Amino acid sequence: QSALTQPPSVSGSPGQSVTISCTGTSSDVGSYNRVSWYQQPPGTAPKLMIYEVTNRPSGVPDRFSGSKSGNTASLTISGLQAEDEAYYYCSSYSSSTLVVFGGGTKVTVL
Amino acid sequence: EVQLVESGGGLVQPGGSLRLSCAASGFIFSSYWMTWVRQAPGKGLEWVASIKKDGSEKYYVDSVKGRFTISRDNAENSLYLQMNNLRAEDTAVYYCARDRDFARDYWGQGTLVTVSS
């Protein structure tokens, strides 16, 4: 059961935009609009940021946006703020395992 | 307010057993799928198991099949994870989470399971 592939780290200055990619296969990301993204500051529980590829739960700033093309989903953080520094994980429904997570990406605000 | 509170973690020897509980409140528990997710120290999130609203369907990651059992008591608003034949690689913080729209929209604070002799 392979995890989705994310870059280990991305960084940006305050106010800039960063994009995190999440690459899967035709068994998960490529075939279903069931990709979600989670934010996890160190020592805390994950928090849902995006569901069903593009939807934001109530209370999540509109600086966070999601998209998908083929087998790759992406999370973009626009207008980066210091409080956005955290680990981010993607997840997808999978026809083979039900749920699969990415390995996580550390976002650093320079 | 939705709340999920895990309990039951601790130190256990390899081959031992542990039962995790997750007490849910603030929503109609029986209307949602529920999931366990774990995170080994310094590592990423790993899906462990999910259970349908009425408990009639259960799904597991391959590494725990035959050793872990997910269950729920809708009358008690509680989710469980029975873990048998524990291994060192099962050491992790275990989170319970509510499922909605194919995502985990609420998470507990987690409970730490340490498998060591």
Interface residues (C-beta under 8 A of the other chain):
Chain A: Q1 A3 Y32 R34 S36 Y38 Q40 A45 P46 K47 L48 Y51 E52 N55 P57 Y87 Y89 S91 Y93 T97 L98 V99 V100 F101 G102 G103 G104
Chain B: T35 V37 G44 L45 E46 W47 S50 Y59 V61 D62 Y95 R100 D101 F102 A103 R104 D105 Y106 W107 G108 Q109 G110
